[in-house]
């Protein structure tokens, strides 16, 4: 893997992780997710 590809991969992964963590700061999203998980049981 070339160094440029590795940097782009890590940057993309950090961006995705940042967006996921940002969604958890929204209480309505967390409640919707919890209700969907609870609905599976």
mmCIF file of the N, C-alpha and C atoms, coordinates in Angstrom:
data_MODEL
# 
_entry.id   MODEL 
# 
loop_
_atom_site.group_PDB 
_atom_site.id 
_atom_site.type_symbol 
_atom_site.label_atom_id 
_atom_site.label_alt_id 
_atom_site.label_comp_id 
_atom_site.label_asym_id 
_atom_site.label_entity_id 
_atom_site.label_seq_id 
_atom_site.pdbx_PDB_ins_code 
_atom_site.Cartn_x 
_atom_site.Cartn_y 
_atom_site.Cartn_z 
_atom_site.occupancy 
_atom_site.B_iso_or_equiv 
_atom_site.pdbx_formal_charge 
_atom_site.auth_seq_id 
_atom_site.auth_comp_id 
_atom_site.auth_asym_id 
_atom_site.auth_atom_id 
_atom_site.pdbx_PDB_model_num 
ATOM 1   N N  . UNK A 1 1  ? 0.839   -1.175 0.000  1.00 0.00 ? 1  UNK A N  1 
ATOM 2   C CA . UNK A 1 1  ? 0.000   0.000  0.000  1.00 0.00 ? 1  UNK A CA 1 
ATOM 3   C C  . UNK A 1 1  ? 0.889   1.244  0.000  1.00 0.00 ? 1  UNK A C  1 
ATOM 4   N N  . UNK A 1 2  ? 0.590   2.169  -0.884 1.00 0.00 ? 2  UNK A N  1 
ATOM 5   C CA . UNK A 1 2  ? 1.388   3.385  -0.976 1.00 0.00 ? 2  UNK A CA 1 
ATOM 6   C C  . UNK A 1 2  ? 1.102   4.301  0.206  1.00 0.00 ? 2  UNK A C  1 
ATOM 7   N N  . UNK A 1 3  ? 2.060   5.124  0.596  1.00 0.00 ? 3  UNK A N  1 
ATOM 8   C CA . UNK A 1 3  ? 1.851   6.034  1.727  1.00 0.00 ? 3  UNK A CA 1 
ATOM 9   C C  . UNK A 1 3  ? 0.676   6.993  1.516  1.00 0.00 ? 3  UNK A C  1 
ATOM 10  N N  . UNK A 1 4  ? 0.467   7.436  0.288  1.00 0.00 ? 4  UNK A N  1 
ATOM 11  C CA . UNK A 1 4  ? -0.640  8.355  0.023  1.00 0.00 ? 4  UNK A CA 1 
ATOM 12  C C  . UNK A 1 4  ? -1.977  7.642  0.230  1.00 0.00 ? 4  UNK A C  1 
ATOM 13  N N  . UNK A 1 5  ? -2.071  6.402  -0.207 1.00 0.00 ? 5  UNK A N  1 
ATOM 14  C CA . UNK A 1 5  ? -3.298  5.632  -0.016 1.00 0.00 ? 5  UNK A CA 1 
ATOM 15  C C  . UNK A 1 5  ? -3.571  5.392  1.458  1.00 0.00 ? 5  UNK A C  1 
ATOM 16  N N  . UNK A 1 6  ? -2.510  5.133  2.205  1.00 0.00 ? 6  UNK A N  1 
ATOM 17  C CA . UNK A 1 6  ? -2.664  4.885  3.636  1.00 0.00 ? 6  UNK A CA 1 
ATOM 18  C C  . UNK A 1 6  ? -3.176  6.136  4.355  1.00 0.00 ? 6  UNK A C  1 
ATOM 19  N N  . UNK A 1 7  ? -2.638  7.290  3.988  1.00 0.00 ? 7  UNK A N  1 
ATOM 20  C CA . UNK A 1 7  ? -3.079  8.551  4.598  1.00 0.00 ? 7  UNK A CA 1 
ATOM 21  C C  . UNK A 1 7  ? -4.542  8.815  4.257  1.00 0.00 ? 7  UNK A C  1 
ATOM 22  N N  . UNK A 1 8  ? -4.932  8.583  3.006  1.00 0.00 ? 8  UNK A N  1 
ATOM 23  C CA . UNK A 1 8  ? -6.325  8.790  2.613  1.00 0.00 ? 8  UNK A CA 1 
ATOM 24  C C  . UNK A 1 8  ? -7.261  7.821  3.328  1.00 0.00 ? 8  UNK A C  1 
ATOM 25  N N  . UNK A 1 9  ? -6.832  6.588  3.487  1.00 0.00 ? 9  UNK A N  1 
ATOM 26  C CA . UNK A 1 9  ? -7.638  5.601  4.195  1.00 0.00 ? 9  UNK A CA 1 
ATOM 27  C C  . UNK A 1 9  ? -7.855  6.009  5.649  1.00 0.00 ? 9  UNK A C  1 
ATOM 28  N N  . UNK A 1 10 ? -6.781  6.380  6.334  1.00 0.00 ? 10 UNK A N  1 
ATOM 29  C CA . UNK A 1 10 ? -6.888  6.786  7.733  1.00 0.00 ? 10 UNK A CA 1 
ATOM 30  C C  . UNK A 1 10 ? -7.713  8.053  7.887  1.00 0.00 ? 10 UNK A C  1 
ATOM 31  N N  . UNK A 1 11 ? -7.574  8.983  6.961  1.00 0.00 ? 11 UNK A N  1 
ATOM 32  C CA . UNK A 1 11 ? -8.365  10.208 7.011  1.00 0.00 ? 11 UNK A CA 1 
ATOM 33  C C  . UNK A 1 11 ? -9.847  9.896  6.839  1.00 0.00 ? 11 UNK A C  1 
ATOM 34  N N  . UNK A 1 12 ? -10.172 9.010  5.914  1.00 0.00 ? 12 UNK A N  1 
ATOM 35  C CA . UNK A 1 12 ? -11.562 8.610  5.713  1.00 0.00 ? 12 UNK A CA 1 
ATOM 36  C C  . UNK A 1 12 ? -12.138 7.908  6.931  1.00 0.00 ? 12 UNK A C  1 
ATOM 37  N N  . UNK A 1 13 ? -11.352 7.029  7.528  1.00 0.00 ? 13 UNK A N  1 
ATOM 38  C CA . UNK A 1 13 ? -11.826 6.326  8.727  1.00 0.00 ? 13 UNK A CA 1 
ATOM 39  C C  . UNK A 1 13 ? -12.054 7.290  9.885  1.00 0.00 ? 13 UNK A C  1 
ATOM 40  N N  . UNK A 1 14 ? -11.154 8.245  10.067 1.00 0.00 ? 14 UNK A N  1 
ATOM 41  C CA . UNK A 1 14 ? -11.334 9.230  11.129 1.00 0.00 ? 14 UNK A CA 1 
ATOM 42  C C  . UNK A 1 14 ? -12.559 10.104 10.884 1.00 0.00 ? 14 UNK A C  1 
ATOM 43  N N  . UNK A 1 15 ? -12.828 10.433 9.638  1.00 0.00 ? 15 UNK A N  1 
ATOM 44  C CA . UNK A 1 15 ? -14.004 11.221 9.307  1.00 0.00 ? 15 UNK A CA 1 
ATOM 45  C C  . UNK A 1 15 ? -15.284 10.452 9.635  1.00 0.00 ? 15 UNK A C  1 
ATOM 46  N N  . UNK A 1 16 ? -15.325 9.180  9.269  1.00 0.00 ? 16 UNK A N  1 
ATOM 47  C CA . UNK A 1 16 ? -16.504 8.360  9.561  1.00 0.00 ? 16 UNK A CA 1 
ATOM 48  C C  . UNK A 1 16 ? -16.696 8.217  11.066 1.00 0.00 ? 16 UNK A C  1 
ATOM 49  N N  . UNK A 1 17 ? -15.622 7.955  11.797 1.00 0.00 ? 17 UNK A N  1 
ATOM 50  C CA . UNK A 1 17 ? -15.735 7.838  13.251 1.00 0.00 ? 17 UNK A CA 1 
ATOM 51  C C  . UNK A 1 17 ? -16.197 9.142  13.886 1.00 0.00 ? 17 UNK A C  1 
ATOM 52  N N  . UNK A 1 18 ? -15.687 10.253 13.392 1.00 0.00 ? 18 UNK A N  1 
ATOM 53  C CA . UNK A 1 18 ? -16.107 11.559 13.908 1.00 0.00 ? 18 UNK A CA 1 
ATOM 54  C C  . UNK A 1 18 ? -17.580 11.812 13.673 1.00 0.00 ? 18 UNK A C  1 
ATOM 55  N N  . UNK A 1 19 ? -18.077 11.427 12.498 1.00 0.00 ? 19 UNK A N  1 
ATOM 56  C CA . UNK A 1 19 ? -19.503 11.610 12.220 1.00 0.00 ? 19 UNK A CA 1 
ATOM 57  C C  . UNK A 1 19 ? -20.367 10.716 13.112 1.00 0.00 ? 19 UNK A C  1 
ATOM 58  N N  . UNK A 1 20 ? -19.927 9.501  13.357 1.00 0.00 ? 20 UNK A N  1 
ATOM 59  C CA . UNK A 1 20 ? -20.685 8.601  14.229 1.00 0.00 ? 20 UNK A CA 1 
ATOM 60  C C  . UNK A 1 20 ? -20.733 9.160  15.646 1.00 0.00 ? 20 UNK A C  1 
ATOM 61  N N  . UNK A 1 21 ? -19.599 9.612  16.158 1.00 0.00 ? 21 UNK A N  1 
ATOM 62  C CA . UNK A 1 21 ? -19.589 10.187 17.506 1.00 0.00 ? 21 UNK A CA 1 
ATOM 63  C C  . UNK A 1 21 ? -20.407 11.465 17.573 1.00 0.00 ? 21 UNK A C  1 
ATOM 64  N N  . UNK A 1 22 ? -20.439 12.255 16.502 1.00 0.00 ? 22 UNK A N  1 
ATOM 65  C CA . UNK A 1 22 ? -21.232 13.480 16.482 1.00 0.00 ? 22 UNK A CA 1 
ATOM 66  C C  . UNK A 1 22 ? -22.726 13.159 16.527 1.00 0.00 ? 22 UNK A C  1 
ATOM 67  N N  . UNK A 1 23 ? -23.135 12.052 15.902 1.00 0.00 ? 23 UNK A N  1 
ATOM 68  C CA . UNK A 1 23 ? -24.551 11.680 15.937 1.00 0.00 ? 23 UNK A CA 1 
ATOM 69  C C  . UNK A 1 23 ? -25.002 11.327 17.351 1.00 0.00 ? 23 UNK A C  1 
ATOM 70  N N  . UNK A 1 24 ? -24.104 10.802 18.157 1.00 0.00 ? 24 UNK A N  1 
ATOM 71  C CA . UNK A 1 24 ? -24.472 10.433 19.523 1.00 0.00 ? 24 UNK A CA 1 
ATOM 72  C C  . UNK A 1 24 ? -24.694 11.639 20.419 1.00 0.00 ? 24 UNK A C  1 
ATOM 73  N N  . UNK A 1 25 ? -24.338 12.837 19.972 1.00 0.00 ? 25 UNK A N  1 
ATOM 74  C CA . UNK A 1 25 ? -24.612 14.037 20.766 1.00 0.00 ? 25 UNK A CA 1 
ATOM 75  C C  . UNK A 1 25 ? -26.048 14.514 20.575 1.00 0.00 ? 25 UNK A C  1 
ATOM 76  N N  . UNK A 1 26 ? -26.775 13.893 19.647 1.00 0.00 ? 26 UNK A N  1 
ATOM 77  C CA . UNK A 1 26 ? -28.173 14.248 19.398 1.00 0.00 ? 26 UNK A CA 1 
ATOM 78  C C  . UNK A 1 26 ? -29.069 13.244 20.121 1.00 0.00 ? 26 UNK A C  1 
ATOM 79  N N  . UNK A 1 27 ? -29.777 13.702 21.158 1.00 0.00 ? 27 UNK A N  1 
ATOM 80  C CA . UNK A 1 27 ? -30.607 12.779 21.951 1.00 0.00 ? 27 UNK A CA 1 
ATOM 81  C C  . UNK A 1 27 ? -31.700 12.086 21.133 1.00 0.00 ? 27 UNK A C  1 
ATOM 82  N N  . UNK A 1 28 ? -32.277 12.777 20.152 1.00 0.00 ? 28 UNK A N  1 
ATOM 83  C CA . UNK A 1 28 ? -33.335 12.137 19.371 1.00 0.00 ? 28 UNK A CA 1 
ATOM 84  C C  . UNK A 1 28 ? -32.791 10.967 18.545 1.00 0.00 ? 28 UNK A C  1 
ATOM 85  N N  . UNK A 1 29 ? -31.575 11.076 18.064 1.00 0.00 ? 29 UNK A N  1 
ATOM 86  C CA . UNK A 1 29 ? -30.962 9.970  17.325 1.00 0.00 ? 29 UNK A CA 1 
ATOM 87  C C  . UNK A 1 29 ? -30.717 8.783  18.249 1.00 0.00 ? 29 UNK A C  1 
ATOM 88  N N  . UNK A 1 30 ? -30.222 9.057  19.442 1.00 0.00 ? 30 UNK A N  1 
ATOM 89  C CA . UNK A 1 30 ? -29.924 7.974  20.389 1.00 0.00 ? 30 UNK A CA 1 
ATOM 90  C C  . UNK A 1 30 ? -31.209 7.253  20.784 1.00 0.00 ? 30 UNK A C  1 
ATOM 91  N N  . UNK A 1 31 ? -32.292 8.010  21.016 1.00 0.00 ? 31 UNK A N  1 
ATOM 92  C CA . UNK A 1 31 ? -33.562 7.378  21.377 1.00 0.00 ? 31 UNK A CA 1 
ATOM 93  C C  . UNK A 1 31 ? -34.109 6.543  20.223 1.00 0.00 ? 31 UNK A C  1 
ATOM 94  N N  . UNK A 1 32 ? -34.007 7.046  18.998 1.00 0.00 ? 32 UNK A N  1 
ATOM 95  C CA . UNK A 1 32 ? -34.477 6.286  17.839 1.00 0.00 ? 32 UNK A CA 1 
ATOM 96  C C  . UNK A 1 32 ? -33.688 4.993  17.692 1.00 0.00 ? 32 UNK A C  1 
ATOM 97  N N  . UNK A 1 33 ? -32.378 5.086  17.851 1.00 0.00 ? 33 UNK A N  1 
ATOM 98  C CA . UNK A 1 33 ? -31.540 3.886  17.752 1.00 0.00 ? 33 UNK A CA 1 
ATOM 99  C C  . UNK A 1 33 ? -31.883 2.886  18.842 1.00 0.00 ? 33 UNK A C  1 
ATOM 100 N N  . UNK A 1 34 ? -32.086 3.366  20.057 1.00 0.00 ? 34 UNK A N  1 
ATOM 101 C CA . UNK A 1 34 ? -32.429 2.468  21.173 1.00 0.00 ? 34 UNK A CA 1 
ATOM 102 C C  . UNK A 1 34 ? -33.781 1.793  20.934 1.00 0.00 ? 34 UNK A C  1 
ATOM 103 N N  . UNK A 1 35 ? -34.736 2.544  20.406 1.00 0.00 ? 35 UNK A N  1 
ATOM 104 C CA . UNK A 1 35 ? -36.053 1.950  20.121 1.00 0.00 ? 35 UNK A CA 1 
ATOM 105 C C  . UNK A 1 35 ? -35.968 0.908  19.020 1.00 0.00 ? 35 UNK A C  1 
ATOM 106 N N  . UNK A 1 36 ? -35.140 1.131  18.020 1.00 0.00 ? 36 UNK A N  1 
ATOM 107 C CA . UNK A 1 36 ? -34.986 0.153  16.962 1.00 0.00 ? 36 UNK A CA 1 
ATOM 108 C C  . UNK A 1 36 ? -34.313 -1.115 17.466 1.00 0.00 ? 36 UNK A C  1 
ATOM 109 N N  . UNK A 1 37 ? -33.306 -0.967 18.318 1.00 0.00 ? 37 UNK A N  1 
ATOM 110 C CA . UNK A 1 37 ? -32.634 -2.149 18.878 1.00 0.00 ? 37 UNK A CA 1 
ATOM 111 C C  . UNK A 1 37 ? -33.595 -2.908 19.788 1.00 0.00 ? 37 UNK A C  1 
ATOM 112 N N  . UNK A 1 38 ? -34.369 -2.182 20.605 1.00 0.00 ? 38 UNK A N  1 
ATOM 113 C CA . UNK A 1 38 ? -35.317 -2.816 21.520 1.00 0.00 ? 38 UNK A CA 1 
ATOM 114 C C  . UNK A 1 38 ? -36.421 -3.531 20.736 1.00 0.00 ? 38 UNK A C  1 
ATOM 115 N N  . UNK A 1 39 ? -36.783 -2.988 19.558 1.00 0.00 ? 39 UNK A N  1 
ATOM 116 C CA . UNK A 1 39 ? -37.815 -3.609 18.738 1.00 0.00 ? 39 UNK A CA 1 
ATOM 117 C C  . UNK A 1 39 ? -37.412 -4.972 18.178 1.00 0.00 ? 39 UNK A C  1 
ATOM 118 N N  . UNK A 1 40 ? -36.128 -5.248 18.145 1.00 0.00 ? 40 UNK A N  1 
ATOM 119 C CA . UNK A 1 40 ? -35.662 -6.545 17.633 1.00 0.00 ? 40 UNK A CA 1 
ATOM 120 C C  . UNK A 1 40 ? -35.957 -7.683 18.601 1.00 0.00 ? 40 UNK A C  1 
ATOM 121 N N  . UNK A 1 41 ? -36.207 -7.374 19.872 1.00 0.00 ? 41 UNK A N  1 
ATOM 122 C CA . UNK A 1 41 ? -36.412 -8.417 20.877 1.00 0.00 ? 41 UNK A CA 1 
ATOM 123 C C  . UNK A 1 41 ? -37.845 -8.540 21.160 1.00 0.00 ? 41 UNK A C  1 
# 
